[in-house]
């Protein structure tokens, strides 16, 4: 592969990123078609159910696609879903060569798209800039291979690691730019999750407000159904996008919430609380691929203890709160540094007055390769 190939695939990656957060349950994909050294067609997957990236690029290229090279971040699909197979469209268009960033991990594809192209006489190359291509769709990759959602933990904390004062006050630890970025993260996820203590203390809306974007499904983890009926997440028309996870199985008790439009998920109990492994499996079966976990500390600690967090995004404010207050994770019993939960920093940057840190667990099978 040449420097020109790299440039074309990086353009496909840039196009794919335009679809991030807009295509679930489908992956974000970018595509570039090149003929005689010039780009003649470009496309990206814009929304679930709509044309795939390759189709948009072929439409733009027209007859120039015949004998052209195509660069795409993910293996072209070979099955019929809401749209016809892209591999068939490429064959009909007369594409000469296909360079794919990675195989599609979906068992319905997983090599069959490339095989159909190869069988039709099209030269195929796969695995080019694969790490960058995988990094675009971590939630899709995890969900399609494990059935579980990809969980990102997000929190704002002081320099000494506190997320709220002893009275529960947390507004606002982070700066305005950090809060706007956090809403961008919400808009890019299928769901946002908090514990019932956060609902009672803060009465959050859990919607996207500071940026343009869709509102995620709102998930409340509430073992004993203590969510007040007057809170924002179950008031008005938006209640129908709220799920409450509980161990309470009484339909009579459920009526308090279902009559307002919220849905109840009854989960197994683990150590006196909602079993988070069971809840995530249920959410995965519902088609939820990505979750933004926003706390509180007991829920975050439970998720961390069961190795259910795939990514950490931490906003560190230049503030000192002192020994009182709440830490982001309610964890107990760690007496040795050797037994701590170990992370790997991926990126550290400044955002407004704050620092933003992206980190991943050191040992996990759920991260982008």
N, C-alpha and C positions, 0 to 999 in steps of 0.2 A: 504494500500500500504506500502511496506517495503523500507528500505534503498537500497536494491538491485534494486527494481523497479525504484527508483529515479536515481540510477546510469545508468540504461539502457536508461531511457528517456533523461537524460542529454547527453548521447552519441548520441541519435537520434537528439537532438538539435544541437550538434556540427556538425553533418553531414549536417543538413538542412542549416546551415550558409554557407556551401561551395557553395550553389546555389544562395545565395542572389545576386541580380543584374543580374542574368543570365537566369532567367526563365520566365520573364514577357511575356505575361499576366498571366501566371500561378504562383501559390505560390511556395515558396521554402519549401521543405519538406524533412525530414530525417526519416529513418526507420532502426530498428534493430530487428533481429530474434534471439531468444534464445531457446536452447534445452538442457535440463539436466544441466542447470546452465552455459552453454557456448554459446558465440555468434557464430552462424553458418552462418549468413548472414547480410550484411549491404548494404545500398544504399541511394542515395539522388537524387532528381530531378535535372538534370544537364542542361537541356535546353528545351524551349517550343517546343512541338511536339515530344519530345523524351520520352522514357519510364519513368514512375513515380518511385518514391523512392521504393515503395513496390515491383515493378517488378524487379528492380536491386537486391534488397535483396533476393527475392525468387530465382532468377537465381543463386546467390552465394550459397544459402542454399541447393538447390537441394532437394533430398528426405528427408533431415534432417528437412525440414519445417513441415513435417507431425507430428502433436501433439505438435508443438512448440508454444511459446508465441511471439507475435509481438508487438513492441512498435513503434508508428508513431506519428509525431508531429501534423498531421492534419487527420481528418476523411477520410478514404479511399473513393475514388469517386465511384459512382454507375451509372454513365451515360457514354455514348459513345461520346467522342469528337474526338481528333486526335488519341487517344489511347483507347483500350477497358476498361471497368470498372475494377478498382483494386479490388473491393469487390468480383467479380466473380473469379478473380485469387486467392484470399486468400481462398475462399471456395474450389476450385479445389485442392489447395495445401494441404488442410487438417490442416490449422492453428487451434490451440486449443483455444487461447485467444488473443484478440486484445485490447491493451491499447492505446487510442488516446488522444493526448494532448488537442484537441478542436474540436468542430463541424466545418464542412466546412460551412462558411456563404453564399456560393454560393446557390441561391435558387434552382438550379438544383440538389443539393445534400442535404445539411442542414438536416442531420439526416437519410436520406434514405440509405446511405451507411452502417451506423451502424445497421439499422433495417434489411437490407438484411443479414448481418452477423449473427445477433441474430436469425433471422428466420431459418437460416441454422444450428442452434445449437452451434454457436461459442460464447463463453463468451465475452462480450464487456464492457469496462470501458472507460468513456470519461470525460475529464476535469482535467486530471492529469498534473500538472505543466502548467496549462493553461496560466497564465500570461506570462511566458517565451515563450510559443509557439505562442501566439498572437503577441508578440513583434517582431518576425521575419518577419511578413508579414503585417505591418500597411497599406501599399499602396494597396495591394490586398484586404484587409478587407474593407477599406474605399470605394474603387472603386466598389466592387461587391455589397455593401450594399447601396451606395448613388449615384453611377454613376459619382462621382467626383474624380479627382486625389488628391493624398496626396502631400502636398506642404511643402518642407523644405526650409527655408530661411537660406542662408549661407553668412556671410560677415567677413572680417577682419577689425579690428578697433584698434585705439590707446587706451591707458589706459584712456584717457579723452573722448572716444566715438566718434572719428572722422574717417571717411572712406577715406577721401582725403583732400588735402590742398585746399585753396581757388582758386588755379589755376587748380584744378582737378587732381593733381599728386597723385597717390596711389601706385606706384611701388617702393619698395615693402614694405608695412606695415608689413605683416606677414613674418615669417621665412620660410626657404626652406622646412622643415618638414611639416609645416602647409599647404603650397601650394601643396605638394605631397598628403597629406590627402584629400585636396579639390578635387583633380583629381580622387581619389578613390571614392569620393562621386558622382562625375559626371558619372563615369563608372557604378555606381549602380542604376542610375535613367533612366527613359524612356526619359526625356527631361530636358533641361536646359533653363531657361527663363531670359531675360534681357529687359530693356527698350531701346528705340531708343537713348536716351541721352548717355547711356553707349556705344552703338555701335559707335556713332559719336566721343565721347571723346577718347575711348581706342582702337577701331577697334579689338576687341577680336576674337579669332578663335572659342572659346567655344567647343573645342575638348579635348579628353583625350590624354595627352602627357607624363606626368611624371610617369605613371604607365601603366601596361597592362590592356586593357579593351576596350569595345565597345564605340563608340562615341554616345552620346545621340542626339535625335532630338533637333534642336535649334529653340527656339521660340523668336521672336522679337515683343515686344508690341510697335506699332508705329501708333498712332491715325491718323495722317495726311500723312502717307507715306513719311517720311523725310529721310529714310535710303539711304545713298549714294550708287550709283551703283558700287563703287570701293572697298567696304569693303570686308573683308575676308569671311564673312558668306554667301555671294552670288557670290563668285568667284569660278570658277573651278567646278569639279565634285561633290564637297561636298554641292553645293547649293541645290541639290534635297532633302537634309535632313533639310532644313530651312523653317519654317513657319513664316509668318508675319501676325500678328493680327492687324487689322485696322478698322476704321469706313468708310474709303473711298470705295465707291461702284462702281466707274467707271472702267469698264473692260479695257479701254484704258490706264488708269494710271497703272493698274495691270500689263500690258504687260512689263513694264520696269523690272519687277522682275520675272514674270513667264517665260519670254523668256530665262532667265538665269537658270531656273530650280527650283526656289523657289515657294512655294505655298502661297496663300493668304487666310486668314480667315476673312470674313467680320462680324463684331460684332455689337451689339447694343451699343449706346452711353450712357454714364452715367456721369453726371457732366462734360461734355465737353471732356471726354476721353473714351477709350475703356472700356466697362463694363467688369470688371474682373469676376464677377459671370457668365455672359453670356459666356465669353471666356472659363472658366474652364468647364462649362457644355458641350461646343462644343468639347473641348479636351478630356473630358471623353468619349463622344460618339465615338471619333476616336480611343479609346482604350488606351489612355495615362493614366497610373495609377499613376505615380510618377513624380514630377517636382522639380528640384533644382532651386530655385529662387536666382539669384545672383545680383539683383539690377537693376537700381540705386534707389536712395532714394525716388523719387516720386512714382515709381512703388511699391516699398516695403511699403511705407506709405499707398498707396491705398489698397494694399492687406491686410495690418494689419487692416485698418479701417473697412473693410468688413468681418473681421474674417475668412480669407481664408488661413492663415498660420497655419499649423498643428505642425510644429517642427522648432526650432531655433538652429542653430549651429554657434556659435560666436567664432572667433579667436581674442584674446586680446593680442596685442603686448606691450611690456614694453617701450612704446614711448609716449611722450607728444607732441601734435600738437598745442594746444592753442585754443583761442576763435574763430579764423578764421577756415574755412574749412567746410566740409559737414558732417552731422549726417547721420546715416543709414536709418532713416525714416523721410520723409518730412511730418510732422504732425503739425497742427496748432489748436489753440483754447482750448487746455487743460490748465485750470487755477487752477485745484485742484488735489492734490495727489489722492484723492478718485476716480478721473476719469481717472487715468492712465491705460494703458494696463498692466495687471498683469500676470507674468509668474511664473512657478515653475521650479527651477533648478533640473535637473535629474542627471547630472554628471558634475563635474569640474575636469579637469586634466591638467597636464603640457605636452606640445608638443614642443620639441625643446626649444626655448627661450620664446615661447608664452604660454598662457592659452587657453584651448578649453572648451567651455561651451555648454552643451546640455540642452535645456530648452523647456518647452511646455506651451501653454496657460492654465491658471487655469481652465477655463470653456470651454470645447469642447466635442463634441460627436465623434470626429474623431481620438482620440488617442488610442493606444493599451490599452486594458482593463487590 
